[in-house]
Amino acid sequence: MDRYYGFIQCMQDNDYSYNETNIKWVSTDDIMQIRHNNDTSIIRKILNSYMSLPTILICGNDEIAYSTIMHLKNTKQLTDDIRIFTFDNSLINSYNLLGDIH
């Protein structure tokens, strides 16, 4: 919950307009489903809920980011226009790994 409030506060502090209905959060239960069943359907459902694919995706951790990247890659939706960030201090944030994953 702290990440959520920090994210919203950062948006407000920097005068970014946003619509909370466009912010999707993956729950701990969803993460457990991804982890134990290798089931990324929750990622697919979230991405499909948008009218068009967002160009910025902020993921709660590397596991969600990796699952999102792999889903986009497998569905041929991973483009150079999409930026993926995580709350983790990870290689995904440090490098443009999307070019290496294509």
C-alpha positions as CSV (number, residue, x, y, z in Angstrom):
1,M,0.0,0.0,0.0
2,D,2.9,2.4,0.7
3,R,4.0,2.0,-3.0
4,Y,0.6,3.0,-4.1
5,Y,0.5,6.1,-2.0
6,G,4.1,7.0,-2.9
7,F,3.2,6.6,-6.6
8,I,0.1,8.8,-6.4
9,Q,2.0,11.4,-4.3
10,C,4.8,11.5,-6.8
11,M,2.3,12.1,-9.6
12,Q,0.6,14.9,-7.7
13,D,3.9,16.5,-6.6
14,N,5.0,16.7,-10.3
15,D,1.6,18.0,-11.5
16,Y,1.1,14.9,-13.7
17,S,-2.5,14.4,-14.6
18,Y,-3.7,10.8,-14.3
19,N,-6.9,8.8,-14.1
20,E,-6.9,6.3,-11.3
21,T,-9.1,4.0,-13.3
22,N,-6.1,3.6,-15.6
23,I,-3.9,2.4,-12.8
24,K,-4.0,-1.4,-12.4
25,W,-2.4,-3.2,-9.5
26,V,-1.4,-6.8,-9.3
27,S,-2.3,-8.3,-5.9
28,T,-0.2,-10.7,-3.8
29,D,-2.7,-13.4,-4.8
30,D,-2.1,-12.6,-8.4
31,I,1.7,-12.9,-7.9
32,M,1.2,-16.2,-6.2
33,Q,-0.8,-17.5,-9.2
34,I,1.8,-16.3,-11.6
35,R,4.6,-17.9,-9.5
36,H,3.0,-21.3,-8.7
37,N,1.1,-22.0,-11.9
38,N,3.3,-20.1,-14.3
39,D,0.0,-18.5,-15.2
40,T,0.3,-14.9,-16.6
41,S,-3.4,-14.6,-17.4
42,I,-3.7,-11.8,-14.9
43,I,-1.2,-9.8,-16.9
44,R,-3.1,-10.5,-20.1
45,K,-6.4,-9.4,-18.4
46,I,-4.9,-6.2,-17.2
47,L,-3.3,-5.3,-20.5
48,N,-6.5,-6.2,-22.4
49,S,-8.6,-3.9,-20.1
50,Y,-7.0,-0.8,-21.7
51,M,-8.5,0.7,-24.8
52,S,-5.0,0.8,-26.2
53,L,-1.8,-0.5,-24.8
54,P,-0.1,1.9,-22.4
55,T,3.3,3.2,-23.3
56,I,4.5,3.3,-19.7
57,L,4.1,0.2,-17.4
58,I,5.1,0.5,-13.8
59,C,5.4,-2.9,-12.1
60,G,5.5,-3.6,-8.4
61,N,8.5,-5.9,-8.7
62,D,10.8,-7.7,-11.2
63,E,8.7,-10.8,-11.3
64,I,5.7,-8.8,-12.5
65,A,7.8,-6.8,-14.9
66,Y,9.4,-10.0,-16.4
67,S,6.0,-11.7,-16.8
68,T,4.7,-8.5,-18.5
69,I,7.6,-8.3,-20.8
70,M,7.3,-12.0,-21.8
71,H,3.6,-11.6,-22.4
72,L,4.1,-8.6,-24.6
73,K,6.9,-10.4,-26.4
74,N,4.8,-13.6,-27.0
75,T,1.9,-11.6,-28.3
76,K,4.1,-9.5,-30.6
77,Q,3.1,-6.3,-28.7
78,L,6.5,-5.4,-27.3
79,T,7.7,-2.3,-29.1
80,D,10.4,0.3,-28.6
81,D,7.6,2.8,-27.6
82,I,6.9,0.9,-24.4
83,R,8.8,1.7,-21.2
84,I,8.7,-0.7,-18.3
85,F,9.7,0.4,-14.8
86,T,9.8,-1.5,-11.5
87,F,9.9,-0.5,-7.9
88,D,12.8,-2.9,-7.4
89,N,16.3,-1.7,-7.9
90,S,16.9,-4.1,-10.8
91,L,18.6,-4.6,-14.1
92,I,15.2,-3.9,-15.8
93,N,15.4,-0.3,-14.5
94,S,19.2,0.0,-15.1
95,Y,19.4,-1.1,-18.7
96,N,17.2,-1.1,-21.8
97,L,16.7,-4.9,-21.7
98,L,13.8,-4.7,-24.0
99,G,16.2,-4.6,-27.0
100,D,17.9,-7.7,-25.7
101,I,14.6,-9.5,-25.2
102,H,13.1,-8.8,-28.7
